[in-house]
Amino acid sequence: MFKKTQMIRKYLLVLGVIFLAAAPGFAQKARTLAVEKQLAELGYMLTKADGVADASTRHAVTAFQKVEGLKRTGVINAALAKALESASRPLPKYTGVGAHIEVDLTRQVLFMVDDGDKVTHILPVSSGNDEKYLDRGKWEVAHTPRGAFDIYRKINGVRKAPLGNLYYPSYFTGGVAIHGSPSIPIKPASHGCVRIPRFADQAIYKMAPIGMTVYVFD
């Protein structure tokens, strides 16, 4: 009887150690899931709210930080959680113009706006950094044009360009497009295009038909 009691106590002790070791992980996942759900409800694009801090979570966090004027870390922290408590869905700059896209170059974000003037999807972007670069022996300036443009050409796939691959590009002026890229730093870094994260490029491609207006502004 004594040996059996000892074995039960030892077994319970092992279970307790396992639970304590796992508790921080459970708490972290719950915290991440809560943030993901809040971000999704506000319109920030995610692959899904599942408590796993993947690349889409980081991009959604970064987009929120850009919109709210917080430090751009892409990390879930106390400042982010506090800001989310009082945050609301962003408002578009342009209203009464139908479904359109807004690219805010100052905050480095993209808004998809529906016919009812609701911002439905929000992504971080990286636009032109206005620096000189050499392209096939000719110096160019990495500039993203400002103004109102209409999407005039789309490629359903990958365009292998001299300066790098463009994933699901939607061209809105000259050779400048909104396209997926594996590199979305927190500041302007492109050759002029509007880069969006890879996890969202096909979805944005499908939501942006030829003829849709793209507003690009500071």
C-alpha positions as CSV (number, residue, x, y, z in Angstrom):
1,M,0.0,0.0,0.0
2,F,2.8,2.3,1.0
3,K,4.7,1.7,-2.3
4,K,1.5,2.2,-4.3
5,T,0.9,5.6,-2.5
6,Q,4.5,6.6,-3.3
7,M,4.0,5.7,-7.0
8,I,0.8,7.8,-7.2
9,R,2.5,10.8,-5.6
10,K,5.5,10.5,-7.9
11,Y,3.1,10.3,-10.9
12,L,1.2,13.4,-9.8
13,L,4.5,15.2,-9.2
14,V,5.6,14.4,-12.8
15,L,2.3,15.6,-14.2
16,G,2.6,18.9,-12.2
17,V,6.1,19.5,-13.6
18,I,4.9,18.9,-17.1
19,F,1.9,21.3,-16.6
20,L,4.1,24.0,-15.2
21,A,6.6,23.6,-18.1
22,A,3.8,23.8,-20.6
23,A,1.8,26.7,-18.9
24,P,3.9,29.5,-20.4
25,G,3.4,28.1,-23.9
26,F,-0.4,27.9,-23.4
27,A,-0.5,31.4,-22.1
28,Q,1.6,32.7,-25.0
29,K,-0.6,31.0,-27.6
30,A,-3.8,32.4,-25.9
31,R,-2.3,35.9,-25.9
32,T,-1.3,35.6,-29.6
33,L,-4.8,34.2,-30.5
34,A,-6.5,37.1,-28.7
35,V,-4.4,39.7,-30.6
36,E,-4.9,37.9,-34.0
37,K,-8.7,38.0,-33.5
38,Q,-8.6,41.7,-32.6
39,L,-6.5,42.5,-35.6
40,A,-8.7,40.5,-37.9
41,E,-11.8,42.2,-36.6
42,L,-10.3,45.6,-37.4
43,G,-9.5,44.5,-41.0
44,Y,-5.8,43.6,-40.7
45,M,-5.1,40.7,-43.0
46,L,-4.0,37.3,-41.6
47,T,-3.7,33.8,-42.9
48,K,-5.9,32.8,-40.0
49,A,-6.3,33.5,-36.3
50,D,-4.9,30.3,-34.7
51,G,-2.6,31.5,-31.9
52,V,0.5,30.7,-34.0
53,A,2.7,33.8,-34.6
54,D,3.6,33.2,-38.2
55,A,4.7,35.6,-40.9
56,S,1.1,36.9,-41.5
57,T,0.8,37.7,-37.8
58,R,4.0,39.7,-37.9
59,H,2.8,41.6,-41.0
60,A,-0.6,42.3,-39.4
61,V,1.0,43.5,-36.2
62,T,3.4,45.7,-38.2
63,A,0.5,47.2,-40.3
64,F,-1.4,48.0,-37.1
65,Q,1.7,49.6,-35.6
66,K,2.1,51.7,-38.7
67,V,-1.5,52.9,-38.7
68,E,-1.5,53.7,-35.0
69,G,1.9,55.4,-35.0
70,L,3.6,52.9,-32.8
71,K,7.2,51.6,-33.0
72,R,7.3,49.2,-35.9
73,T,8.5,45.9,-34.4
74,G,6.1,43.3,-35.7
75,V,6.2,41.9,-32.2
76,I,3.2,41.4,-29.8
77,N,4.0,43.4,-26.7
78,A,2.4,45.4,-23.9
79,A,2.2,48.6,-26.0
80,L,0.4,46.7,-28.8
81,A,-2.1,45.1,-26.4
82,K,-2.9,48.5,-24.8
83,A,-3.4,50.2,-28.2
84,L,-5.7,47.4,-29.3
85,E,-8.0,48.0,-26.4
86,S,-9.1,51.4,-27.8
87,A,-8.4,50.9,-31.5
88,S,-11.1,51.1,-34.2
89,R,-11.1,50.2,-37.9
90,P,-9.2,52.9,-39.9
91,L,-11.2,55.2,-42.1
92,P,-10.4,55.7,-45.8
93,K,-9.0,59.0,-47.1
94,Y,-11.4,58.9,-50.1
95,T,-15.1,58.4,-49.8
96,G,-18.0,58.2,-52.2
97,V,-15.8,57.0,-55.1
98,G,-16.7,53.3,-55.0
99,A,-14.5,50.4,-54.3
100,H,-10.8,51.3,-54.6
101,I,-7.3,50.9,-53.2
102,E,-5.5,53.4,-51.1
103,V,-1.7,53.4,-50.7
104,D,-0.6,55.6,-47.8
105,L,3.1,56.2,-48.4
106,T,3.7,58.0,-45.2
107,R,2.4,55.2,-43.0
108,Q,3.5,52.5,-45.6
109,V,0.1,50.7,-45.6
110,L,-2.5,49.6,-48.2
111,F,-6.2,49.8,-47.7
112,M,-8.8,47.9,-49.7
113,V,-12.0,50.0,-49.5
114,D,-15.4,48.7,-50.5
115,D,-18.4,50.5,-52.1
116,G,-19.7,51.4,-48.7
117,D,-16.5,53.3,-47.8
118,K,-15.4,50.6,-45.4
119,V,-11.7,49.6,-45.1
120,T,-12.0,45.8,-45.5
121,H,-8.4,44.7,-45.7
122,I,-5.2,46.3,-44.4
123,L,-1.6,45.4,-45.3
124,P,1.9,46.8,-44.7
125,V,3.7,47.8,-47.9
126,S,7.1,48.9,-49.0
127,S,7.3,51.5,-51.7
128,G,10.0,53.3,-53.7
129,N,12.8,54.8,-51.6
130,D,13.6,57.6,-54.1
131,E,17.3,56.4,-54.3
132,K,19.2,55.9,-57.6
133,Y,19.7,52.5,-58.9
134,L,21.3,51.0,-62.0
135,D,19.0,49.0,-64.3
136,R,20.5,47.4,-67.4
137,G,23.2,50.1,-67.7
138,K,20.9,53.1,-67.0
139,W,20.5,55.0,-63.8
140,E,16.9,55.3,-62.5
141,V,15.2,56.7,-59.4
142,A,13.2,54.4,-57.2
143,H,10.1,56.6,-57.1
144,T,6.5,55.6,-56.5
145,P,4.2,58.1,-58.4
146,R,1.5,59.9,-56.4
147,G,-2.0,60.4,-57.7
148,A,-5.1,58.6,-58.8
149,F,-4.5,55.7,-61.3
150,D,-6.5,52.8,-62.7
151,I,-5.3,49.3,-62.8
152,Y,-4.7,48.5,-66.5
153,R,-2.8,45.2,-66.6
154,K,-2.5,42.1,-64.4
155,I,-0.4,39.0,-64.4
156,N,-1.9,35.9,-62.8
157,G,1.3,34.4,-61.6
158,V,5.0,35.5,-61.5
159,R,6.7,38.0,-63.7
160,K,10.4,37.4,-63.8
161,A,11.7,40.9,-64.1
162,P,15.4,42.1,-64.4
163,L,15.2,43.5,-60.8
164,G,13.5,40.5,-59.3
165,N,10.3,38.5,-59.3
166,L,6.9,40.2,-59.1
167,Y,4.2,38.0,-57.7
168,Y,0.7,38.5,-59.0
169,P,1.3,42.1,-60.1
170,S,-1.5,44.6,-60.8
171,Y,0.0,47.5,-62.8
172,F,-1.5,50.9,-62.3
173,T,0.9,53.3,-64.1
174,G,3.8,52.5,-66.4
175,G,5.8,49.6,-65.0
176,V,4.7,50.3,-61.4
177,A,2.5,47.6,-59.8
178,I,1.1,46.4,-56.6
179,H,2.7,42.9,-56.2
180,G,3.7,40.3,-53.8
181,S,7.3,40.2,-52.5
182,P,9.1,38.1,-49.8
183,S,10.8,41.3,-48.6
184,I,8.6,43.9,-46.9
185,P,10.8,46.0,-44.6
186,I,9.2,48.6,-42.3
187,K,10.3,51.5,-44.6
188,P,10.4,52.2,-48.3
189,A,12.8,49.9,-50.1
190,S,11.4,49.0,-53.5
191,H,12.4,50.3,-57.0
192,G,9.0,52.1,-57.2
193,C,6.4,49.3,-57.0
194,V,4.2,48.8,-54.0
195,R,5.3,45.6,-52.4
196,I,2.8,43.5,-50.3
197,P,3.4,40.3,-48.3
198,R,3.4,37.0,-50.2
199,F,0.7,35.5,-48.1
200,A,-1.8,38.1,-49.4
201,D,-0.7,38.7,-53.0
202,Q,-3.2,36.3,-54.6
203,A,-6.1,37.6,-52.5
204,I,-5.4,41.2,-53.4
205,Y,-4.9,40.3,-57.0
206,K,-8.4,38.8,-57.1
207,M,-10.0,41.7,-55.3
208,A,-8.5,44.3,-57.6
209,P,-10.0,44.1,-61.1
210,I,-8.7,46.0,-64.2
211,G,-10.2,49.5,-64.0
212,M,-10.1,49.7,-60.2
213,T,-8.7,53.1,-59.0
214,V,-5.6,53.2,-56.9
215,Y,-5.0,56.3,-54.9
216,V,-1.3,56.8,-53.9
217,F,-0.6,59.7,-51.5
218,D,1.7,61.0,-48.7
